[in-house]
Amino acid sequence: MFLNRFIPYLERRTHLLKIQTRNAVYTKHGKIQNEPYRASMGVLKVLVTVVSGLLIGAAISKNIANFLEENDLFVPSDDDDDDD
């Protein structure tokens, strides 16, 4: 029942199903346009992302370690520090 109403709708809308192409690559004379402007702060973005991820991860792990130690689920022993 639904398809009987939907198919004529699609037949009227065939212009929506056409493949779209990009015209922004070439000028009206056929010449390839210049490369678009790029923000050059890539290294800064990576640095901010890595540092913030490390700080947030360290804070979460510190809170989890404190929770485990307070509830006596995991208490590090002094014997683990011996390298002999």
GUROFI-945534 format. One record per residue: x negated, y, z negated of N, C-alpha, C in turn; residue in one letter; residue number from 1. Coordinates in nm, 3 decimals, padded with zeros to 5 digits, always signed. Layout:
residues N
<timar n_east="X" n_north="Y" n_up="Z" ca_east="X" ca_north="Y" ca_up="Z" c_east="X" c_north="Y" c_up="Z" marza="a" gufi="NUM"/>
...
This chain:
residues 84
<timar n_east="-00.083" n_north="-00.119" n_up="+00.000" ca_east="+00.000" ca_north="+00.000" ca_up="+00.000" c_east="-00.088" c_north="+00.126" c_up="+00.000" marza="m" gufi="1"/>
<timar n_east="-00.188" n_north="+00.124" n_up="-00.087" ca_east="-00.277" ca_north="+00.239" ca_up="-00.095" c_east="-00.355" c_north="+00.258" c_up="+00.035" marza="f" gufi="2"/>
<timar n_east="-00.403" n_north="+00.146" n_up="+00.092" ca_east="-00.483" ca_north="+00.155" ca_up="+00.214" c_east="-00.401" c_north="+00.208" c_up="+00.331" marza="l" gufi="3"/>
<timar n_east="-00.273" n_north="+00.178" n_up="+00.335" ca_east="-00.189" ca_north="+00.228" ca_up="+00.444" c_east="-00.182" c_north="+00.380" c_up="+00.443" marza="n" gufi="4"/>
<timar n_east="-00.189" n_north="+00.439" n_up="+00.324" ca_east="-00.187" ca_north="+00.585" ca_up="+00.315" c_east="-00.327" c_north="+00.644" c_up="+00.331" marza="r" gufi="5"/>
<timar n_east="-00.429" n_north="+00.567" n_up="+00.296" ca_east="-00.565" ca_north="+00.618" ca_up="+00.294" c_east="-00.628" c_north="+00.618" c_up="+00.433" marza="f" gufi="6"/>
<timar n_east="-00.601" n_north="+00.518" n_up="+00.515" ca_east="-00.663" ca_north="+00.507" ca_up="+00.647" c_east="-00.626" c_north="+00.624" c_up="+00.737" marza="i" gufi="7"/>
<timar n_east="-00.499" n_north="+00.665" n_up="+00.747" ca_east="-00.470" ca_north="+00.784" ca_up="+00.829" c_east="-00.538" c_north="+00.909" c_up="+00.777" marza="p" gufi="8"/>
<timar n_east="-00.558" n_north="+00.918" n_up="+00.647" ca_east="-00.629" ca_north="+01.031" ca_up="+00.590" c_east="-00.773" c_north="+01.033" c_up="+00.641" marza="y" gufi="9"/>
<timar n_east="-00.837" n_north="+00.916" n_up="+00.644" ca_east="-00.974" ca_north="+00.909" ca_up="+00.694" c_east="-00.982" c_north="+00.940" c_up="+00.843" marza="l" gufi="10"/>
<timar n_east="-00.882" n_north="+00.898" n_up="+00.920" ca_east="-00.883" ca_north="+00.926" ca_up="+01.063" c_east="-00.872" c_north="+01.075" c_up="+01.091" marza="e" gufi="11"/>
<timar n_east="-00.802" n_north="+01.148" n_up="+01.007" ca_east="-00.793" ca_north="+01.293" ca_up="+01.024" c_east="-00.921" c_north="+01.361" c_up="+00.980" marza="r" gufi="12"/>
<timar n_east="-00.997" n_north="+01.298" n_up="+00.895" ca_east="-01.118" ca_north="+01.358" ca_up="+00.838" c_east="-01.246" c_north="+01.302" c_up="+00.901" marza="r" gufi="13"/>
<timar n_east="-01.246" n_north="+01.263" n_up="+01.025" ca_east="-01.364" ca_north="+01.204" ca_up="+01.086" c_east="-01.480" c_north="+01.302" c_up="+01.095" marza="t" gufi="14"/>
<timar n_east="-01.453" n_north="+01.431" n_up="+01.099" ca_east="-01.563" ca_north="+01.528" ca_up="+01.104" c_east="-01.643" c_north="+01.528" c_up="+00.975" marza="h" gufi="15"/>
<timar n_east="-01.588" n_north="+01.476" n_up="+00.865" ca_east="-01.662" ca_north="+01.468" ca_up="+00.739" c_east="-01.758" c_north="+01.350" c_up="+00.738" marza="l" gufi="16"/>
<timar n_east="-01.737" n_north="+01.252" n_up="+00.825" ca_east="-01.819" ca_north="+01.132" ca_up="+00.826" c_east="-01.940" c_north="+01.142" c_up="+00.917" marza="l" gufi="17"/>
<timar n_east="-01.959" n_north="+01.252" n_up="+00.987" ca_east="-02.071" ca_north="+01.268" ca_up="+01.078" c_east="-02.202" c_north="+01.281" c_up="+01.001" marza="k" gufi="18"/>
<timar n_east="-02.309" n_north="+01.238" n_up="+01.063" ca_east="-02.442" ca_north="+01.247" ca_up="+01.001" c_east="-02.489" c_north="+01.391" c_up="+01.006" marza="i" gufi="19"/>
<timar n_east="-02.537" n_north="+01.440" n_up="+00.894" ca_east="-02.584" ca_north="+01.577" ca_up="+00.887" c_east="-02.734" c_north="+01.582" c_up="+00.913" marza="q" gufi="20"/>
<timar n_east="-02.779" n_north="+01.683" n_up="+00.985" ca_east="-02.920" ca_north="+01.702" ca_up="+01.011" c_east="-02.964" c_north="+01.835" c_up="+00.953" marza="t" gufi="21"/>
<timar n_east="-03.092" n_north="+01.846" n_up="+00.925" ca_east="-03.147" ca_north="+01.970" ca_up="+00.869" c_east="-03.198" c_north="+02.059" c_up="+00.979" marza="r" gufi="22"/>
<timar n_east="-03.161" n_north="+02.185" n_up="+00.973" ca_east="-03.209" ca_north="+02.282" ca_up="+01.071" c_east="-03.313" c_north="+02.375" c_up="+01.011" marza="n" gufi="23"/>
<timar n_east="-03.342" n_north="+02.363" n_up="+00.884" ca_east="-03.430" ca_north="+02.457" ca_up="+00.816" c_east="-03.578" c_north="+02.430" c_up="+00.843" marza="a" gufi="24"/>
<timar n_east="-03.611" n_north="+02.324" n_up="+00.914" ca_east="-03.751" ca_north="+02.290" ca_up="+00.937" c_east="-03.807" c_north="+02.369" c_up="+01.055" marza="v" gufi="25"/>
<timar n_east="-03.723" n_north="+02.396" n_up="+01.154" ca_east="-03.769" ca_north="+02.463" ca_up="+01.276" c_east="-03.707" c_north="+02.602" c_up="+01.288" marza="y" gufi="26"/>
<timar n_east="-03.779" n_north="+02.691" n_up="+01.352" ca_east="-03.723" ca_north="+02.823" ca_up="+01.383" c_east="-03.634" c_north="+02.810" c_up="+01.506" marza="t" gufi="27"/>
<timar n_east="-03.571" n_north="+02.919" n_up="+01.545" ca_east="-03.483" ca_north="+02.914" ca_up="+01.662" c_east="-03.562" c_north="+02.896" c_up="+01.791" marza="k" gufi="28"/>
<timar n_east="-03.694" n_north="+02.919" n_up="+01.788" ca_east="-03.779" ca_north="+02.901" ca_up="+01.905" c_east="-03.846" c_north="+02.763" c_up="+01.909" marza="h" gufi="29"/>
<timar n_east="-03.820" n_north="+02.679" n_up="+01.807" ca_east="-03.876" ca_north="+02.544" ca_up="+01.803" c_east="-04.005" c_north="+02.531" c_up="+01.725" marza="g" gufi="30"/>
<timar n_east="-04.055" n_north="+02.639" n_up="+01.670" ca_east="-04.179" ca_north="+02.636" ca_up="+01.593" c_east="-04.149" c_north="+02.584" c_up="+01.452" marza="k" gufi="31"/>
<timar n_east="-04.241" n_north="+02.505" n_up="+01.397" ca_east="-04.224" ca_north="+02.454" ca_up="+01.261" c_east="-04.249" c_north="+02.568" c_up="+01.163" marza="i" gufi="32"/>
<timar n_east="-04.160" n_north="+02.583" n_up="+01.066" ca_east="-04.173" ca_north="+02.692" ca_up="+00.969" c_east="-04.286" c_north="+02.665" c_up="+00.870" marza="q" gufi="33"/>
<timar n_east="-04.329" n_north="+02.770" n_up="+00.802" ca_east="-04.434" ca_north="+02.759" ca_up="+00.702" c_east="-04.388" c_north="+02.676" c_up="+00.584" marza="n" gufi="34"/>
<timar n_east="-04.486" n_north="+02.623" n_up="+00.512" ca_east="-04.456" ca_north="+02.543" ca_up="+00.393" c_east="-04.394" c_north="+02.634" c_up="+00.287" marza="e" gufi="35"/>
<timar n_east="-04.291" n_north="+02.587" n_up="+00.217" ca_east="-04.228" ca_north="+02.671" ca_up="+00.115" c_east="-04.321" c_north="+02.696" c_up="-00.003" marza="p" gufi="36"/>
<timar n_east="-04.292" n_north="+02.802" n_up="-00.077" ca_east="-04.372" ca_north="+02.839" ca_up="-00.194" c_east="-04.358" c_north="+02.735" c_up="-00.303" marza="y" gufi="37"/>
<timar n_east="-04.468" n_north="+02.701" n_up="-00.367" ca_east="-04.468" ca_north="+02.607" ca_up="-00.480" c_east="-04.522" c_north="+02.676" c_up="-00.603" marza="r" gufi="38"/>
<timar n_east="-04.460" n_north="+02.648" n_up="-00.716" ca_east="-04.512" ca_north="+02.702" ca_up="-00.842" c_east="-04.640" c_north="+02.627" c_up="-00.876" marza="a" gufi="39"/>
<timar n_east="-04.743" n_north="+02.699" n_up="-00.913" ca_east="-04.874" ca_north="+02.637" ca_up="-00.934" c_east="-04.903" c_north="+02.609" c_up="-01.081" marza="s" gufi="40"/>
<timar n_east="-04.803" n_north="+02.586" n_up="-01.160" ca_east="-04.824" ca_north="+02.562" ca_up="-01.302" c_east="-04.809" c_north="+02.414" c_up="-01.335" marza="m" gufi="41"/>
<timar n_east="-04.847" n_north="+02.326" n_up="-01.243" ca_east="-04.832" ca_north="+02.182" ca_up="-01.261" c_east="-04.912" c_north="+02.128" c_up="-01.378" marza="g" gufi="42"/>
<timar n_east="-05.037" n_north="+02.172" n_up="-01.391" ca_east="-05.123" ca_north="+02.124" ca_up="-01.500" c_east="-05.067" c_north="+02.169" c_up="-01.634" marza="v" gufi="43"/>
<timar n_east="-05.018" n_north="+02.290" n_up="-01.641" ca_east="-04.961" ca_north="+02.340" ca_up="-01.765" c_east="-04.837" c_north="+02.261" c_up="-01.804" marza="l" gufi="44"/>
<timar n_east="-04.753" n_north="+02.228" n_up="-01.707" ca_east="-04.634" ca_north="+02.149" ca_up="-01.735" c_east="-04.670" c_north="+02.011" c_up="-01.788" marza="k" gufi="45"/>
<timar n_east="-04.769" n_north="+01.948" n_up="-01.727" ca_east="-04.813" ca_north="+01.816" ca_up="-01.772" c_east="-04.870" c_north="+01.825" c_up="-01.913" marza="v" gufi="46"/>
<timar n_east="-04.950" n_north="+01.926" n_up="-01.940" ca_east="-05.010" ca_north="+01.943" ca_up="-02.072" c_east="-04.904" c_north="+01.965" c_up="-02.179" marza="l" gufi="47"/>
<timar n_east="-04.806" n_north="+02.050" n_up="-02.152" ca_east="-04.699" ca_north="+02.076" ca_up="-02.248" c_east="-04.618" c_north="+01.949" c_up="-02.273" marza="v" gufi="48"/>
<timar n_east="-04.590" n_north="+01.873" n_up="-02.168" ca_east="-04.512" ca_north="+01.750" ca_up="-02.182" c_east="-04.587" c_north="+01.647" c_up="-02.265" marza="t" gufi="49"/>
<timar n_east="-04.714" n_north="+01.628" n_up="-02.238" ca_east="-04.793" ca_north="+01.527" ca_up="-02.310" c_east="-04.810" c_north="+01.566" c_up="-02.456" marza="v" gufi="50"/>
<timar n_east="-04.843" n_north="+01.692" n_up="-02.483" ca_east="-04.864" ca_north="+01.735" ca_up="-02.622" c_east="-04.735" c_north="+01.728" c_up="-02.701" marza="v" gufi="51"/>
<timar n_east="-04.624" n_north="+01.773" n_up="-02.643" ca_east="-04.498" ca_north="+01.766" ca_up="-02.716" c_east="-04.456" c_north="+01.621" c_up="-02.739" marza="s" gufi="52"/>
<timar n_east="-04.479" n_north="+01.532" n_up="-02.642" ca_east="-04.448" ca_north="+01.390" ca_up="-02.660" c_east="-04.531" c_north="+01.327" c_up="-02.771" marza="g" gufi="53"/>
<timar n_east="-04.659" n_north="+01.362" n_up="-02.776" ca_east="-04.745" ca_north="+01.308" ca_up="-02.882" c_east="-04.703" c_north="+01.358" c_up="-03.019" marza="l" gufi="54"/>
<timar n_east="-04.670" n_north="+01.487" n_up="-03.029" ca_east="-04.629" ca_north="+01.541" ca_up="-03.159" c_east="-04.497" c_north="+01.481" c_up="-03.206" marza="l" gufi="55"/>
<timar n_east="-04.401" n_north="+01.469" n_up="-03.117" ca_east="-04.272" ca_north="+01.410" ca_up="-03.155" c_east="-04.290" c_north="+01.263" c_up="-03.191" marza="i" gufi="56"/>
<timar n_east="-04.370" n_north="+01.189" n_up="-03.114" ca_east="-04.395" ca_north="+01.048" ca_up="-03.144" c_east="-04.466" c_north="+01.030" c_up="-03.277" marza="g" gufi="57"/>
<timar n_east="-04.563" n_north="+01.117" n_up="-03.308" ca_east="-04.633" ca_north="+01.108" ca_up="-03.436" c_east="-04.539" c_north="+01.137" c_up="-03.552" marza="a" gufi="58"/>
<timar n_east="-04.450" n_north="+01.235" n_up="-03.538" ca_east="-04.355" ca_north="+01.268" ca_up="-03.644" c_east="-04.258" c_north="+01.153" c_up="-03.667" marza="a" gufi="59"/>
<timar n_east="-04.211" n_north="+01.092" n_up="-03.560" ca_east="-04.118" ca_north="+00.979" ca_up="-03.575" c_east="-04.187" c_north="+00.861" c_up="-03.641" marza="i" gufi="60"/>
<timar n_east="-04.308" n_north="+00.828" n_up="-03.599" ca_east="-04.378" ca_north="+00.714" ca_up="-03.659" c_east="-04.414" c_north="+00.740" c_up="-03.804" marza="s" gufi="61"/>
<timar n_east="-04.445" n_north="+00.863" n_up="-03.839" ca_east="-04.475" ca_north="+00.896" ca_up="-03.979" c_east="-04.351" c_north="+00.878" c_up="-04.065" marza="k" gufi="62"/>
<timar n_east="-04.235" n_north="+00.924" n_up="-04.015" ca_east="-04.111" ca_north="+00.906" ca_up="-04.091" c_east="-04.074" c_north="+00.759" c_up="-04.107" marza="n" gufi="63"/>
<timar n_east="-04.095" n_north="+00.680" n_up="-04.003" ca_east="-04.064" ca_north="+00.537" ca_up="-04.012" c_east="-04.159" c_north="+00.468" c_up="-04.108" marza="i" gufi="64"/>
<timar n_east="-04.287" n_north="+00.504" n_up="-04.105" ca_east="-04.383" ca_north="+00.443" ca_up="-04.198" c_east="-04.349" c_north="+00.479" c_up="-04.342" marza="a" gufi="65"/>
<timar n_east="-04.310" n_north="+00.603" n_up="-04.367" ca_east="-04.269" ca_north="+00.642" ca_up="-04.503" c_east="-04.145" c_north="+00.567" c_up="-04.547" marza="n" gufi="66"/>
<timar n_east="-04.047" n_north="+00.549" n_up="-04.457" ca_east="-03.926" ca_north="+00.475" ca_up="-04.489" c_east="-03.959" c_north="+00.330" c_up="-04.524" marza="f" gufi="67"/>
<timar n_east="-04.045" n_north="+00.267" n_up="-04.445" ca_east="-04.081" ca_north="+00.127" ca_up="-04.471" c_east="-04.156" c_north="+00.112" c_up="-04.603" marza="l" gufi="68"/>
<timar n_east="-04.242" n_north="+00.208" n_up="-04.635" ca_east="-04.319" ca_north="+00.200" ca_up="-04.759" c_east="-04.231" c_north="+00.226" c_up="-04.881" marza="e" gufi="69"/>
<timar n_east="-04.136" n_north="+00.319" n_up="-04.871" ca_east="-04.045" ca_north="+00.348" ca_up="-04.983" c_east="-03.954" c_north="+00.231" c_up="-05.014" marza="e" gufi="70"/>
<timar n_east="-03.912" n_north="+00.158" n_up="-04.914" ca_east="-03.821" ca_north="+00.046" ca_up="-04.935" c_east="-03.895" c_north="-00.086" c_up="-04.950" marza="n" gufi="71"/>
<timar n_east="-04.026" n_north="-00.081" n_up="-04.966" ca_east="-04.111" ca_north="-00.199" ca_up="-04.985" c_east="-04.093" c_north="-00.303" c_up="-04.875" marza="d" gufi="72"/>
<timar n_east="-04.067" n_north="-00.259" n_up="-04.756" ca_east="-04.058" ca_north="-00.350" ca_up="-04.642" c_east="-04.196" c_north="-00.377" c_up="-04.583" marza="l" gufi="73"/>
<timar n_east="-04.282" n_north="-00.278" n_up="-04.590" ca_east="-04.420" ca_north="-00.295" ca_up="-04.546" c_east="-04.506" c_north="-00.201" c_up="-04.627" marza="f" gufi="74"/>
<timar n_east="-04.598" n_north="-00.259" n_up="-04.702" ca_east="-04.692" ca_north="-00.180" ca_up="-04.781" c_east="-04.831" c_north="-00.222" c_up="-04.737" marza="v" gufi="75"/>
<timar n_east="-04.909" n_north="-00.131" n_up="-04.680" ca_east="-05.044" ca_north="-00.169" ca_up="-04.637" c_east="-05.131" c_north="-00.204" c_up="-04.758" marza="p" gufi="76"/>
<timar n_east="-05.203" n_north="-00.314" n_up="-04.746" ca_east="-05.290" ca_north="-00.356" ca_up="-04.856" c_east="-05.430" c_north="-00.300" c_up="-04.834" marza="s" gufi="77"/>
<timar n_east="-05.507" n_north="-00.296" n_up="-04.941" ca_east="-05.644" ca_north="-00.244" ca_up="-04.933" c_east="-05.737" c_north="-00.342" c_up="-04.865" marza="d" gufi="78"/>
<timar n_east="-05.699" n_north="-00.470" n_up="-04.857" ca_east="-05.784" ca_north="-00.571" ca_up="-04.795" c_east="-05.792" c_north="-00.553" c_up="-04.645" marza="d" gufi="79"/>
<timar n_east="-05.695" n_north="-00.484" n_up="-04.584" ca_east="-05.695" ca_north="-00.466" ca_up="-04.440" c_east="-05.804" c_north="-00.372" c_up="-04.393" marza="d" gufi="80"/>
<timar n_east="-05.856" n_north="-00.289" n_up="-04.483" ca_east="-05.956" ca_north="-00.189" ca_up="-04.444" c_east="-06.097" c_north="-00.243" c_up="-04.444" marza="d" gufi="81"/>
<timar n_east="-06.119" n_north="-00.365" n_up="-04.490" ca_east="-06.255" ca_north="-00.421" ca_up="-04.497" c_east="-06.299" c_north="-00.464" c_up="-04.358" marza="d" gufi="82"/>
<timar n_east="-06.417" n_north="-00.412" n_up="-04.319" ca_east="-06.473" ca_north="-00.449" ca_up="-04.191" c_east="-06.589" c_north="-00.547" c_up="-04.205" marza="d" gufi="83"/>
<timar n_east="-06.615" n_north="-00.595" n_up="-04.324" ca_east="-06.730" ca_north="-00.685" ca_up="-04.349" c_east="-06.708" c_north="-00.821" c_up="-04.294" marza="d" gufi="84"/>
